[in-house]
């Protein structure tokens, strides 16, 4: 079975109730798409977005524990209860700003699985690591350390986001993306019985103008999109390109 195609939008710390009007503008195109479409807004907007019933909805993070004295945190079970189906974990901004290690990401992914959420596990190298020729080594280590036991194609998505390309306007060459995604596919296939079916997303300055070229790369099954997912005008061309891939 081929991996599911997924266009996932990460709103990060952006948006409010008024921003949800953008979802209405996406409704017709999204309902006619063969690929899955997911939006991960700030946690306070999850219930309101779920209520619209237009796209799949995910969280941007969760705690590794199901409950407890963790002021300000949100559990995977809470996201699921609010109607979310996915959660982004290990994004480079979480790894950098909150010092999240592979062990932390793996624990969170395990919690997401236990709550019935699909874990979108993010991996990516810095510019210094890329320049030092360490990309494949870094990616392989992050994959091995961040994906928990029990991961399957049904409960796990992997997103490759080169840190140096996020929000910078810089995009790796198709050859660089292909090399990383081929390594991810090989490692997943060696580790998981259905590793060939795990969806692999690319993220890092994806936009309508380059989406078709990116989706033509082997083992790229979709995208994790940042700023370009905030408006229908920017996000729908990406969805359309994935649908046609």
ROSE-622929 format. One line per 5 residues: for each residue x, y, z of N, C-alpha, C. Coordinates in steps of 0.2 Angstrom, whole numbers. Example, Ala and Ser with C-alpha at 12.3 -4.5 7.8 and 13.67 -1.06 7.14 Angstrom:
! ROSE-622929
66/-28/39/62/-22/39/66/-16/39 ~ 64/-11/35/68/-5/36/64/0/39
END
This chain:
! ROSE-622929
4/-6/0/0/0/0/4/6/0 ~ 3/11/-4/7/17/-4/5/22/2 ~ 10/26/4/9/30/9/3/35/8 ~ 0/37/13/-6/42/12/-2/49/11 ~ -5/53/6/-3/60/5/-6/64/10
-2/69/13/-4/73/18/-2/80/17 ~ -6/85/17/-4/92/17/-6/95/24 ~ -1/96/28/-2/98/35/1/105/36 ~ -4/109/39/-2/116/40/0/117/47 ~ 5/121/49/7/122/56/6/130/57
1/132/60/0/139/61/5/142/66 ~ 9/138/70/13/140/75/9/145/80 ~ 12/150/83/9/155/87/6/161/83 ~ 2/159/79/-2/164/74/-9/162/74 ~ -13/167/73/-20/166/71/-25/167/77
-31/168/76/-36/170/81/-43/167/78 ~ -48/168/81/-55/166/79/-56/169/72 ~ -54/175/71/-56/178/64/-52/174/59 ~ -46/172/60/-42/168/55/-45/162/53 ~ -50/159/57/-53/153/55/-58/154/49
-59/160/47/-63/162/41/-59/159/35 ~ -52/159/35/-49/156/30/-51/149/28 ~ -53/145/33/-55/138/32/-61/138/28 ~ -65/142/29/-71/142/25/-70/143/17 ~ -65/147/16/-62/148/9/-59/142/6
-57/137/10/-54/131/8/-59/125/7 ~ -65/126/10/-69/121/10/-71/117/4 ~ -72/120/-1/-74/117/-8/-68/112/-10 ~ -62/116/-10/-56/112/-13/-54/106/-9 ~ -55/107/-2/-52/102/2/-57/96/2
-63/97/2/-68/92/2/-68/88/-5 ~ -65/91/-10/-64/87/-16/-57/84/-17 ~ -53/85/-12/-46/83/-13/-45/75/-11 ~ -41/72/-15/-40/65/-13/-34/64/-8 ~ -30/69/-6/-25/69/-1/-29/72/5
-25/70/11/-28/72/17/-25/79/19 ~ -30/83/22/-28/90/23/-29/91/31 ~ -23/94/34/-23/95/41/-21/102/43 ~ -24/105/48/-22/111/50/-20/110/58 ~ -15/113/60/-13/112/67/-12/120/70
-18/122/73/-18/129/75/-15/129/82 ~ -15/135/85/-14/135/92/-19/132/96 ~ -17/129/102/-22/124/105/-29/127/107 ~ -29/134/108/-35/137/110/-40/137/104 ~ -38/136/98/-42/136/92/-44/129/90
-41/124/93/-43/117/91/-50/116/91 ~ -54/117/96/-61/115/96/-65/119/91 ~ -64/125/90/-67/129/85/-66/127/78 ~ -60/125/77/-58/122/70/-61/116/69 ~ -61/111/74/-64/105/74/-72/106/72
-75/111/75/-82/112/74/-84/113/67 ~ -79/116/63/-81/118/56/-81/112/52 ~ -78/106/54/-78/100/50/-76/100/43 ~ -71/105/41/-68/105/35/-62/101/34 ~ -57/102/39/-51/99/38/-49/94/44
-45/90/44/-42/87/50/-39/92/54 ~ -39/91/61/-36/96/65/-31/92/70 ~ -25/96/71/-20/93/75/-18/98/80 ~ -14/96/85/-10/100/90/-3/101/88 ~ 0/106/91/7/108/90/12/105/94
9/102/100/14/99/105/9/95/110 ~ 12/91/114/8/88/119/13/86/125 ~ 11/85/131/15/82/136/16/75/136 ~ 21/72/139/22/65/139/18/61/144 ~ 15/65/149/11/62/154/4/63/152
0/59/154/-8/59/153/-11/64/157 ~ -8/66/163/-11/71/167/-6/73/173 ~ -8/78/177/-3/79/182/-2/86/183 ~ 3/87/188/5/94/190/10/97/185 ~ 7/99/179/12/101/173/8/108/171
9/113/175/5/119/173/7/122/166 ~ 2/124/162/3/126/156/3/121/150 ~ 4/115/152/5/110/147/-2/107/145 ~ -2/103/139/-8/100/137/-6/93/135 ~ -11/88/138/-9/81/136/-12/79/129
-10/73/127/-12/70/121/-19/69/121 ~ -21/66/127/-28/64/128/-33/70/128 ~ -31/76/130/-35/82/130/-36/84/123 ~ -30/84/119/-31/85/112/-36/81/108 ~ -35/74/110/-40/70/107/-47/71/109
-48/73/115/-55/74/118/-58/80/114 ~ -53/85/112/-55/91/109/-57/90/102 ~ -55/84/99/-57/82/92/-51/82/88 ~ -45/83/90/-39/83/86/-37/75/84 ~ -34/75/78/-32/68/76/-25/67/76
-21/72/75/-14/72/75/-11/77/80 ~ -4/76/81/0/81/85/7/81/82 ~ 9/88/81/16/89/79/21/88/85 ~ 26/84/84/31/83/90/38/84/87 ~ 42/87/91/49/87/90/51/92/84
47/97/83/48/102/78/54/106/80 ~ 58/108/76/65/111/77/64/117/82 ~ 59/121/82/58/126/86/57/124/94 ~ 54/118/94/53/115/101/60/112/103 ~ 63/109/99/70/106/100/75/112/102
74/117/99/79/123/100/77/127/106 ~ 70/129/106/68/134/111/67/131/118 ~ 65/124/118/63/121/124/68/115/125 ~ 73/115/121/79/110/123/76/103/123 ~ 71/101/118/69/94/118/73/90/115
75/84/118/79/79/116/75/74/112 ~ 79/69/109/76/64/105/72/60/110 ~ 74/59/116/71/55/122/64/58/124 ~ 64/65/124/58/68/126/53/67/120 ~ 55/68/114/51/67/108/48/60/108
52/55/109/50/49/109/44/47/114 ~ 45/50/120/40/49/126/34/53/124 ~ 34/59/121/28/62/119/25/58/113 ~ 28/55/109/25/51/103/22/45/106 ~ 25/42/111/22/36/114/15/38/117
15/44/121/9/47/124/4/48/118 ~ 6/51/113/1/52/107/-2/46/105 ~ 2/41/104/-1/34/101/-6/31/106 ~ -4/32/113/-8/29/118/-15/33/118 ~ -15/39/116/-21/43/116/-25/42/110
-22/39/105/-26/38/98/-24/43/93 ~ -19/47/94/-17/52/90/-11/50/85 ~ -11/53/79/-6/52/74/0/56/76 ~ 6/54/78/12/58/79/15/60/73 ~ 16/67/72/20/69/66/27/71/69
32/67/68/38/67/72/43/71/67 ~ 45/77/69/50/81/65/57/80/66 ~ 61/80/60/68/79/60/71/84/56 ~ 77/86/57/80/91/53/87/93/55 ~ 92/95/51/98/97/52/99/104/52
104/107/56/105/114/56/110/115/50 ~ 111/122/49/115/124/43/122/122/44 ~ 125/122/50/131/120/52/132/112/51 ~ 127/109/53/127/101/52/127/100/44 ~ 123/103/40/123/102/33/130/104/30
133/110/32/139/112/29/145/107/31 ~ 144/103/37/149/99/39/148/92/36 ~ 143/91/32/142/84/29/139/79/33 ~ 136/82/39/133/77/44/125/76/43 ~ 122/78/38/115/78/37/112/71/38
115/66/34/112/59/35/113/56/42 ~ 119/57/45/120/55/51/116/58/56 ~ 114/64/56/110/68/61/103/65/60 ~ 100/65/54/94/62/52/93/55/55 ~ 97/51/54/97/44/56/96/43/63
101/47/67/101/47/74/94/50/77 ~ 91/55/74/85/58/76/79/53/75 ~ 79/50/70/74/45/68/75/39/73 ~ 80/36/74/81/31/79/79/33/86 ~ 81/39/88/80/41/95/73/43/96
69/46/91/63/49/92/57/45/91 ~ 57/40/87/52/35/85/51/30/90 ~ 45/29/94/45/24/99/43/17/97 ~ 44/13/101/41/6/99/34/6/98 ~ 31/2/94/24/2/92/22/7/87
27/10/84/26/15/79/23/11/72 ~ 18/13/69/16/10/63/14/16/58 ~ 13/14/52/11/19/47/4/22/48 ~ 0/19/53/-6/21/54/-6/27/60 ~ 0/26/64/0/31/70/6/36/69
10/35/64/16/39/64/17/42/57 ~ 19/49/57/21/52/51/28/55/52 ~ 32/55/47/39/58/48/39/64/44 ~ 42/70/47/42/76/43/50/78/43 ~ 53/79/37/59/81/37/59/89/36
62/93/40/62/100/40/69/102/41 ~ 73/103/36/80/106/37/79/113/40 ~ 82/113/46/82/119/51/83/126/47 ~ 89/125/43/91/131/39/86/134/34 ~ 81/130/32/77/132/27/70/134/30
69/133/36/62/135/39/61/143/39 ~ 57/145/36/55/152/36/61/157/33 ~ 65/154/30/71/158/27/70/160/20 ~ 66/156/16/65/157/9/70/152/5 ~ 75/149/9/79/145/6/76/138/5
77/134/0/75/127/-1/81/123/-3 ~ 82/117/0/87/113/-3/85/111/-10 ~ 90/108/-13/90/106/-20/85/100/-20 ~ 82/98/-26/78/92/-26/83/86/-24 ~ 89/86/-26/94/80/-25/95/80/-17
96/85/-14/97/85/-6/90/82/-3 ~ 85/84/-5/78/82/-2/78/75/-3 ~ 79/73/-10/78/66/-12/83/61/-8 ~ 89/63/-6/94/60/-3/92/58/4 ~ 89/63/8/87/62/15/80/58/15
76/59/10/69/55/10/71/48/9 ~ 76/47/4/77/40/3/80/36/9 ~ 85/40/13/87/37/19/82/36/24 ~ 77/40/25/72/39/29/68/33/28 ~ 66/32/21/62/27/19/66/20/20
73/20/19/76/14/20/77/12/27 ~ 78/17/32/78/16/39/72/14/42 ~ 66/17/39/60/15/42/58/8/39 ~ 59/6/33/58/0/31/62/-6/34 ~ 68/-4/36/72/-9/40/69/-10/47
66/-5/50/64/-5/57/57/-7/58 ~ 53/-5/54/45/-6/55/43/-11/49 ~ 38/-15/51/35/-20/46/32/-16/41 ~ 29/-11/42/25/-7/37/29/0/36 ~ 36/0/37/39/6/36/39/9/29
38/5/24/37/7/17/31/11/16 ~ 26/11/21/20/14/20/19/21/25 ~ 24/22/29/24/28/33/25/34/29 ~ 20/39/30/20/45/26/26/49/28 ~ 30/52/23/36/56/24/34/63/21
34/68/25/33/75/23/39/79/23 ~ 39/84/18/45/88/18/42/95/20 ~ 46/99/24/44/105/26/50/110/26 ~ 49/116/24/55/121/24/54/125/18 ~ 50/131/19/49/136/14/45/133/8
40/128/9/36/125/4/31/131/2 ~ 30/132/-4/25/137/-7/22/134/-13 ~ 17/138/-16/13/135/-22/18/135/-28 ~ 23/140/-28/27/140/-34/32/134/-34 ~ 34/131/-28/39/125/-29/36/119/-27
29/119/-25/26/113/-22/26/107/-27 ~ 25/108/-33/24/103/-38/31/99/-39 ~ 36/103/-39/43/101/-40/45/96/-34 ~ 43/99/-28/45/95/-22/41/88/-22 ~ 35/89/-24/31/83/-23/32/77/-29
36/79/-33/38/75/-39/44/71/-36 ~ 47/72/-31/53/69/-28/51/62/-25 ~ 55/57/-26/53/50/-24/53/51/-16 ~ 48/47/-13/47/47/-6/45/53/-2 ~ 43/58/-6/40/64/-3/32/63/-4
29/62/2/22/61/2/17/66/4 ~ 20/72/5/16/78/7/21/83/10 ~ 18/88/13/22/94/16/19/96/23 ~ 24/98/27/22/102/33/24/109/32 ~ 18/113/31/19/120/29/18/125/35
22/130/35/22/135/40/17/141/38 ~ 21/146/37/17/152/36/12/152/30 ~ 14/148/25/10/148/19/3/144/20 ~ 2/141/26/-4/138/28/-9/143/31 ~ -7/149/32/-12/153/36/-17/156/32
-16/156/25/-21/159/21/-23/154/16 ~ -30/154/14/-32/150/9/-28/151/2 ~ -27/157/1/-24/159/-6/-17/156/-6 ~ -13/155/-1/-6/152/-1/-6/145/0 ~ -11/142/4/-11/135/6/-14/131/0
-20/133/-3/-23/129/-8/-19/127/-14 ~ -15/131/-16/-10/129/-22/-6/123/-20 ~ -4/123/-14/0/117/-11/-4/111/-11 ~ -10/112/-8/-15/106/-8/-16/103/-15 ~ -17/108/-20/-19/106/-27/-13/102/-30
-7/105/-29/-1/102/-31/0/95/-29 ~ -1/94/-22/-1/87/-19/-6/82/-22 ~ -12/85/-23/-17/81/-26/-16/78/-33 ~ -12/82/-36/-10/81/-43/-4/76/-44 ~ 0/76/-38/6/72/-38/5/65/-39
END
